[in-house]
Amino acid sequence: FNHSKRLHKLCELPKNSSGTSNLGAMKSMSTVNWPAQAQACKTARSGVPKQKVPQPYPLQARSSVALRGVSLSFSKPAGKLERSSKLVCRADGTSDYDVDVDYEPPIRPAYIPGRIDDPKYVRIFDTTLRDGEQSPGATLTSKEKMEVARQLHNLGVDIIEAGFPIASPDDHEAVKNIAIEVGNTVDAERGGYVPVICGLSRANSRDIDAAWSAVKHAERPRIHTFIATSKIHMESKLRKTPDEVVEIAVNAVKYAKSLGCNDIEFSPEDAGRSDPVFLYRILAAVIEAGATTVNIPDTVGVCTPVEFGELIAGIKANTKGIENAIISTHCQNDLGLSTANSIAGVANGARQIESTINGIGERAGNASLEEVAMTLLLRGKSRFDGLYTGINPRYITPASRMVSEYTGMLVQPHKAIVGANAFAHESGIHQDGMLKNKLTYEIMPPELIGIKRTNDAGIVMGKHSGRHALRTRVEELGYTYDQQELDEIFIRFKKVAETKGGGITDEDLMAIITDEVLSATEIWKLIDLQVVCGTMGMPTATVKMEGPDGMLRMCSAVGSGPIDAAYKAVDALVCVKAELKEYGMSAVTSGINALATTRVTIEPASDTDAGYTQFYQGNVKKRTFTASGTESDIVTSSVQAYVHALNKMIGFIAAQSGDAEQKTTPSEDTIVTDVSEPQPAK
């Protein structure tokens, strides 16, 4: 990013008699007043005319730079922002990190559509529930969307894009419920914080009506409308002229405003490949029509940071009326540059970043919320002139785990911030450094993002631990549950603790929370399971389950192995046709007593017409449903995961059909034994 070249321009090295740079003379430069030298160079160049498009990434020198043993000190830009975090680096044992573990985000400026009173504040727009859910294989039920929205509220995101209301009645209802509950949950301790609830719509009145009817129940509703602006999209997809596209965009914004919405976001789809001059024109037109945020999407993830930074700088410099709107970024990750492009955007004038938890989304995904938030937290003051967000980092890990569990999309182990290996050190050299000073190989403490090191914990959880200790540990891990949910976790915790030796680790506890609380609503419940397998007979499984009518049923089946036999027995009881697409198992911790977590993905059988859904692009595809199960026994873990996935699928199909209770009865050719008297339906 031209830092080196511009650094030499700012501070030219002394020349020897031959006219070449004399690095040996650096020692004599240690007494040079470099802040004064830098100011003199700046003054000498002050007469040079400024470019219309600012250069991206303005140089902000570090406080000290080591060059061949010589320390060069430079002045840093004077910060205008007083923050509550302690951005210091201490090696005296009191704190080994740039940001204290007890960091609390500063009070954010009052929310005003189209304006941010603090020019250093960057709004975080989360689209996990909309763009993230469009990831291949990702599926969220209405209940799961609500849980994720609550976690996003804890995290402190400014805007929650809750979905695409026109897609289906279920999506509309989910967005509406989020607007009613989360969109009206005011946090007085955080200066009256309440998130904006946003709904996506195409640039037509039908979509906009659906979006407004869903989000208008929130205290701060927003409509996000879009239309493509690149040449290839306008000619090949829309078959519209540029003039027609501008007219459609303007009419959409005006119509949204006429409904009473005063917070309108407009996105020129595929802006990264659009003609900048045309972008200036259409953005100016929609701002004049009433748009308060203009989002610049790199829809196909083709831009580099320098390109995208220049695009944002050009929009800020050349769009009429841009001072009346917030510039936003939405960067896809097709080249792995979504986070870098988003940071380049805010460095050049954008003040909203659109992102998702774990970076999930279409194709290669989106900018990762945790990456952009932690970049600005750790480097915003020193490298980006004080830019900051309102994100509370201690909720990052719980949000990441929740989204991973609900969508069925595993986080890669080497994923930045939230990957399993992000704070793991195996190399002997690294371990030696960590034992001496954690700053040697870690730039942030894991506790800052909601991870507690097991070997630093003061409380060992085991079968003798009580409810109070469990509640305290759960809250320390960043989870918040009501008493009923905590009682469910406690019962499962006691059961696991009695069968697993060596105590319950944080990883075990988080796996229990995932399996007990974050699983789908129980329609069918596994009661008992027994398998017989080996080399001397056919693998056989007997399963006892409780159905939606409250009746206990039992069935036996044979298969190619114990898990296959158990799955066939479950299928015979549930009587919903499903195809197993993926199966995987992993140990939560190491050792013979480790818990096993099984993850399965299923979809409705190919001979059924259920389970399809529509996405905002207009395409229709079959949903997949992923769930996990955690037990000390691998067969039980596998069956729990399969039952959870079936419950997800049954619940989704029932919601799509409008049937509150999915009717599932055993087929006539299946031998099923009722083992209880009929009970009232749940």
N, C-alpha and C positions, 0 to 999 in steps of 0.2 A: 504493500500500500504506500510505497514511496516514502516511508518514514526515513530510511537511511539517506536517500538523496536530499530530502528537505532538511534533515538534520545538519548535513554538511553545508548546505546553503546558509543555514542559520548561524552556524559556528564554524567558519573556515579554519582549517588547521594552518599553523604558521609554515612558511616556506623557507627552505635553505637557499644557499647561494645559487644552486642549480635550478631553482624554481620548482622543485618537487616537494611534496609534503614530508616533513621531518617528524616521524613518530617519536624519534629519540628525544626531541625537544619537548615532549609532552610533560616531562617532570617539571620543567620551568613554568608550565602553564597552570600549575595547581593553585597559584595565587591570583589568577585572572578573575575579575569580577564578572562571572558569566551572566547573571541576571541583567547587569548594566549593558554587557556586550549584546545580549539578545535584544534588549530594548533599543539599542543604537541601530542594530540591523533592521529592526522593524520600522524605526523612524525613517531610516534612509530609503526604505521601499514604500513609504506611505504615499508617495506621489504617483505610484503605478496605478492606472485605472483598474477598478475591480471588474471581474468577469460577471456576466449576467447569471451564469450557472456556477454556484460556489464549488470549490474543489471538495470532494468527499474526504472524510477522515482528517480534519484539521489536526496538526501536530500538537500533542500535549506531552512534553518531555517528562520522563520520570524524575523523581526528586534527586536520584543519583544514578549515574551510569558508570560501570567499571570497565575501563579499557586498558588492558595490559598493566594492571596494577595501579593505574592512576585513577583517582576518583574525580569525576567531573560533576559538579552540582549545578542544577538548573532550577529556575523558579517554576512552580506549577501555577496554572491559572487560578486566580482568586475565586474561591467558591462562594456563591451567593446563597447557598442553601444550608441551613442549620438542620441537621438530622439527629434523631434520637439514638441511632446506632453508634457503636463505638468502633469506628473504622481505624483501628490501630493494630500494630503488630508487636506483640510483647513476647519476650523470651525469658521472663523472670518467674514463670510458673503460674502466674495468675490467669493468663489466657494465652493460648498458643495459636490463636487464629485472628485473621483480619476482622471478622465480624463475631461478636460475642455470641455464645450459645443462647443467651437470654435475649437475643435481639427481638425487638418489637417494631413492626413497621410504623412509620410516622403517620399522623393523621393526614389523610388525603384531602386535597382541596375540594370544596363543595362542587357537586356535579351540576354542570350547566351544559345543555346540548350545544354543540358547536363552539365551545370555549373552555379553556382550562386556565384558571387565574394564575397558577404556578407554572411557568414555562418549562420547568425541569421535570414535571410529573408526566409519566407515561402510563396511559390506560392499558389494561390487559383485557382483551376480548377473547373469551374462551368459546370455541366452537366444537368441543368434544361431542356434545349431544346432537350436533347436526353433521358437520363434515366428518368428525371422527366416527360416527355411527355408519357412515357410508363406506368404511373400510371393508374390503372383501372378507366375509366371515364374521363381521361384527354384528351383534344383535342386542338391542336393549329393550326390555319391557317397560311399561309405564312406571311401575314401581321402581325399577332400577334407575330410570332417568331421574326420578324424584330424589333418590338417594345420592346420585352423583351431583345433582344441582345443590343439595344441602352441603355436600362436601366442598363444592366450588365456593359456596357462600363462606364456609369456614376459612377457605384458602384466601378469600378476599379479592376475587376477580371483579373487575368493574362492570363488565358486560357478559351475560350468559346468553349465547345463541342457543335457545332451547330446542330448536327443531325447524322442520319445514311443514307448517300446519296443513297445507293443501294436500300433502302426500297421501294421507289416510285419516279417517275419523279418529283412530287411535293416536296418531301423531298429534292431531289437533287437540285432543283431550289432554295429552301429556303436557304440551306447551301451556295450555290453559291452567292446568293444575299447578305447574311450576310458577306461573305468573301470580296465581292467587296466594300460594304459600310462601315460596322463597322470595318472590318479588315484592312481598310486603313485610318481610322479616327485617326490622330495623335494629341495628346494633348500636346502642347508645354509647357503649364503651369505645367504639371506633368512630366517634364523631358523627353518629347518625348514618353510618354506612348501610346502604341497601343496594343490591346489584340491579343494573338495568336488565330487563328481560327482553330478548330480541327474537323475532321470528323472520325467517327467510321467505322471500317471495320473488317470483319472476316479475318482469315488468308488465303485468297486466292486472286489470281490476279484480278478476276472480281470485287470483293468488293474494293480492293485497287485502281484499276483504277477509279472507281466511286468516291471514297473519294478524290483522288488527283485532278480529273477534277473539283470538287466542291470547294476545299479549296485553290487551287494553286493561286487564284486571290488575296488572302490576302497578306499583307506585310510579315506576319509571319505565314505560313501555317504549320499544323501538321497533321500527320496520326496516328490514334490510332488503332492498331490491337491487336487481342487477340485470345487465344485458351485455353481450359480447361486443368488443370494439376492435379486435384485431382484423386485419384484412381477410385472413383465411376463414375466420369465424363468420364475419359478415357475408362473405361471398358463398361459402360452402354450406354453412349451417343455417344462418338466418335468411340468406338470399335477400338482404336489405341493403340499400345504399346508405352511406354515412349520414346523409340528411334525415333519412327515415329513422335510423337508430337514435339520433339525437332527439327527434320528436317523440319517439316511444319512451325514452328515458325521462324526458321532461314531463310528459303526461303522467307517467307512473309516480314521480315524486309529487306532482301537484295533486294527484288523486289521493295519495296517502295523507298528505297534509289536510285535504278537505275532510277527511274522516275524523280529524281532531288529533292526529299524531304530530307532535312538535319535535320529535327526535327521529330523523330519517337518515339512514345510511345508504349510499349508492356505490355500487361496485362496477367498474368497467371490466368485465371478464376478459382474461388474457391480456391484461394491460402490459405485461412484460414484453409482448410481441406487437403491441399497438404502436401506431405512429404517434410520437409525443405531441406533435402539433394538434392532432385530432383529440388527444386526451385533454389538452389544455382547453379546447373548445367545448367538449361535452361536459367536463367537470365544471367549468364556469357556468354552463347553462343549467345544470342541476342544482348548483349552489344558489343561483338566482331564483330557481323554482322552489327552494326550501330545504335542500339537503344540508344536514348539519355535520355529517361525516362522509368523507370520500375515501373509499378503501381501494388500494392499488394492489390487485392480485397478480402475482407471478404464477398464473394458473398451471402452467406446465413445468414449472421449476427450471427454467432454462437460463435465468439471469445469473450473473456473477455478482459478488458484493459491490464491486466498483460500478458496474452497469446499473444495478438497482439503486445504489446511492445517488448516482447522477440523475436517474429518472425521478426520484423523490425531490432532489434539489431543484430540478427543472420545473416540476409541478409547483413547488413552493414559490419559485421566482417568476413564473410566467402565467399562472392561472388567475384570471380576474376574480376577485372576491374570495380568494383562498383564506384570507384573514378571518372570514366568517364560518369556517369549517375546520374540522380536525382531519389531518391526513393520517390514514391508517395503512398498515401493511398486512398482506396475506400471502405468505410464501410457501409454496410446495417444495418438497424435498427430493425431487427427481435426480438432482446432481449432488445431494447431500449438503446443500448450501442454505437451507431454509433459515436456520438460526443466524448464520452469518449475514444473510440478506436482510433479515428483520432488524438486526443491530445496525447494519449500514443504513437502513431506512430511518431509524430514530436519530442516528448521528447526523442525518441531513435534513431533519425537520419534521419527520412523522412523530405523532404523539399518541398513537394507538398501535398495538401489536396484536394481530389475530393468531391464535395458537391453540393447541390441543394438549391434553394430558398424555404423556408418553409419545407425543408426536404422531398419533394415529391419524389416519385420513385416507383420502383417495390415493390409489397407487402407492407411491413411496412415502406418503404421509405429509404432515404439515410441520411448521415450526413447533418445537417442543416448548410448552409453557415453562416447564421447570428449567430448561436451558436458558431461555431469554430472561426469566426472572432472576436466576442466580447470577447470570452475567452482569445484569444491571446492579444487583445488590453488591457483588464483590468488586466490580470494576467501574460502576457508574460514576462514582465520585472522582476517582483518580484519572479515568480515561475518557469520560464522556461528560465532563463539565457539570457533574452533579445530578445526572438523570437518575430517577428512582421510581419505584412502583409501590403499590399498597399491598403486595402479596405477603402473606404470613408464611414463611418457608417451612415452619414445623408441620404444616399440613400437606406438604408435597408428597411424602412417602405414603401416607394413608390414601390420598387421592389416587396416586399411581397404582397402588395395589387394588383399590376398588375398581378402577376402570379396566385394569388387566383382567380381573376376575369376571366382571360383568360382560365384557366384550369377547372374552376368550382369546385375547391377543397377548401372548407372552412378551415380557420385556426382555430384550436381548441382554445377556449377562454383562457385556461391556458397554451398555448404554450409559451415556453421561448422566450424572446426578443420581438416577434411580436404579441403575443396573446392579445386579447382585455382586459384581466385582468392583463396583465404583469405589469402595472403601476396603477392598481386600488386598493384602500384601503377602505375596508368597516368596518373592526373591529374597535371599539371605541379606543382600546389601540393603534392600528396601526395609526389611524387618529391623535390621540394626539401626538404620536411621530413624525409623518410627519409635523405637524404644528410647532413643536419646532425645528426640524432639519431633513431635508429630508434623511440624511445619516442613520437615525435610521432604515429605512426599504427599502431603495433603494440603489443599488450598482452602478447605472448609471442614468444619467438624461434622460428622454424620448426624450428631444430635441437632444441628441447626435445621435439618430437613426432616426431622421426625424419626431418626434411627438412633436407638440407644445401643452402644457397644455392650455385648453380653459380658465381656470380662471387666467392664467398669461398673456393672450394676451392683447396687448395694443390697438388693432383695433377691433371694433365690425363691422362685415360685415352685411349689410342690403340692403333694396331696394334703398337707396340713395347712396350706394357705387359706385364708378366709375371704369373704366377699369384699371386705374393705381393701385388702391388699390387691385383690384382682382388679377392682375398680380403679385404684390408684395407678396400677401398671398399665391398664388399658388407656387411661387418660394421658399418661406419659408417652405412650406410643402414638398419640394424636387422634384417638377415636373417641367419639361421644355417643353414648347410647342411653336410652331410658332404662328404667328399672327392670321392665319385663325382658328386654333384650339382654341385659346384664345377667339376669337369672338364667336365661337359656345358655349363655356363654359359660356361666359358672358350673352348671350341671355337666356340660360337655367337658369342661376343664377338669373337673373332679374325676370323670370317667377316664380321661386320658392319663391323668397323673397317677391313678392307681395301677395302670397297666404298663406305664413307661418308667423305667428307672432313670436316675440321674437328674431329676428335676425337669421343669418345663422352661425351655429357652424362649426368648422373644420371638424367634422364628416359629416355634411351635405354637405360641399364643396367637400370633397373627394368622397362622394357618387355621387355627380353631375358629377365630373370628370370621375368616373368609368362608369357611364351610358352614358355620352355624347361623350367621346373621346375614351375610351377603348372598346366600343362595336364594333360589327362586321360591315363590310361595308354594307351600307343600300341597299338592293335589293328591299325589300318591306318596306314601311314606313307607320306607323300608323298616320293618320291625325285626325280623330275624333272617339269618342266612346260614346255610350249612352246605359245604361242598365235600365231595369225595373224589379223589383223583390219584393218579400214580401210574405204574406200569402194569397193574394187574386187573384193570377193568376200564369200563367207559367212564369218563369224567361226568359226574352227576352233581346237580345243584338243586337245593330245595330253598325256596324263597317264600317268606311270609310278609305280606304288605297290607297296609290300611288304605282303602280307597276313598274317593271323595264323598261316599255315602256313609263313611264311618265304619264300614264292615271290614273285618279281617278276612283275607283270602290267602291260600297257600297253593303253590304249584311246584312241581319238579320237572326237570328237563335234563337232557344229555347234550353234550357238545364236544367239540374238538379239544377243549381244555376247561378248567374250572370257571374262568371268566366268561367264555363263550356259552357254557351251559347256564350260568347265572343270568346272562343277558337274555337268553331264550326264555327262561322262566319268567323274567320280568315282562318281556314282550307278550307272553301268553296271558298275563294278568292285566296289563294295562290296555292291550288291544288297540294301540295306536301305531300305525305303520311308520317306522323310522329307519333310516339308513345310517350306519356308523361310518363317518367320513375320516375321523382322525382319533387316535388313541395314544396317550403318552403318560409316562409315570416318572416321578423323580422323588428323591428323598429330601425332606425338609431340612434335616441336619445330618451329620455324619454319625456312624456307629450302628451297632446291631439294634439299638432301641429307637432308631430314628422313625419319625412318622413318615408315611408315604402319601404323596399328593398325586392323584390321578386326574388327568384332564381329558375329556372326550368332546368331540364335535359331531353332531348329528344333523340331519335335515329330513323333512318329510319324504316318505318314499316316492319314487318316481311315478308310481301309478295313481298318485293323488293330486288334486288341484288345490290343496291347502298350503298355506305358509308362504305365499307370494306377497311381495310388497313393491310399491312404486317409489322411485327416487326422483329428486328434483330435475334431473336431466330428462326425465320422461321414460326411462327404461324400467322394465319390470323384471325382477329376478327372485329366485327362491331363497328364503332366509336359511341360514344355518344357526344352530344353537349350541353354545359351548358352556360347559360347567365343569366343576372340579369337586373332588371328594378327598377328605383327609382322614386317615385312620392308621393305626399301627399295623393292621392287617391289609395286605395289598389287594386281596380279593374283595374285602368289604369296601375299601377305598374305591375300587373300580366300579362296584355296583352303586355306591352312593353317587358317584359322579354321573353315571348313566341315568339314574332316577332323577337327579337334579336337572339334567339336560332335557329329559322327557317332560318334566313339569314346566320348564321354560317354553317348550314347543307347544304343549297343550294350552298353556295360558295365552300364548300369542295367537294361536289359531282361534281360540274362543273369543278373544277380544276383537279379532278381525271380523268374525262372523256375527258379533254382537250377542253371542250366547254367554251368559254369565257363568254357567257351569257346563264344562265340557263333559258330555255323556260318554263314558267308556265302560263297556260291559264285555265280559269274556265271550269269545266266539263259541259256537256250539260244539266244535270238534276239539276243544281244549278241556282237559280234565282239571278242574279247579275245585278245591275243597274249601268250603266256608268253615271257619273255625271260631265264629262268634255269632251271637245273636245280633239282628239288625239294630243299629244305633242311630240316633238323630244325625242328620247330615251336618257337617261343619259349616 
